[in-house]
């Protein structure tokens, strides 16, 4: 999303949040609808708040540690191309 915002010259937080929310689907979309209608919690006002709320709800707690452990354990078993492909998959 950040690359899209840069390419389109989008700087305003509200526009960023609205634009990103158009791409939400399934359970994330249901979560977002709940967030936008919950007046008690207040609205998400900045792009950073949106990212923090989204990650807090859907980003597994130990994802970064697991990814680092997998990267440390990667070894080349086949061709260099296969190794590079496996490495790139882990980087996602």
N, C-alpha and C positions, 0 to 999 in steps of 0.2 A: 504494500500500500504506500509506503514511504516513497518509493520510486515513482509511482503513479502521481502522487501529490506534487512531487518535484517537477515532473514532466508537464503537468497541467497548471503549475503555478499556484496550487491551492495552499494557502497559508493559514486561513481561518480555522480555528479548532472546531467550531460548530459544523462547518462544511465538511471537514475531515470525518467527523463522527457520523454525519448523515450519509456521506458517500460510502463509508465502510459498512454501515448498517444495511445498505442495499444489497450487499453480497452475502449476508448471513442466511443460513438455511437450517432446516430441521430443528434440533434441540437448541441450538444457539439462537435461532430466530425466536423461538418461544421464550427463551431467557430474556432476550432483548425487549420483546414486547412487554414482559413483566416488569422489567426495569423502567421502561418509559411510562408505564401507567402507575407505578408505585410512587405516590406523592409523599409518603412518609420518609422514604430514603432520600428523596430529592433527586434531581436530575444530574446526569453526567455532563459536566460543563466543558471539559477539556479533552483533547485527544489523548493526553497522557492518562487521565482518569479512565477513559474508555479502555485503553490498553491494559491498565492495571486491573480493572474489574473483570475484563474478559479473561486475562491470564489467570487471575485468582479463581475464577469459576471453572475453567476448562483445561488449564495447563497442569499436567501432573506434577506433583511436588518435587520429585527427584529426577526429572527428565534430563537436566543438564549433567548431573552426576552419572546417570546411566549412559548418556551419550559419550562422555569422556572415557568411561570404563570400556565401552565398546571400541572407541578409537584407539585406546592403548592396547587392546587385545587383537587388533587387526594384523593379519600376516598374509603375505603373498603365497598363495597355494597354486595358482594357475598362471595365466599370462599377465603381463603388466597391465594390459587393457582391462582385464577382469578385476585386478586389484584396484585400479583407478575407479572403476565403476562402483565397486563395493565401498570405497572411501567416500565417493560423492553421495551415495545413498545415505551413509551415516551422517554426512554434513547437513542433510536436509532436516 
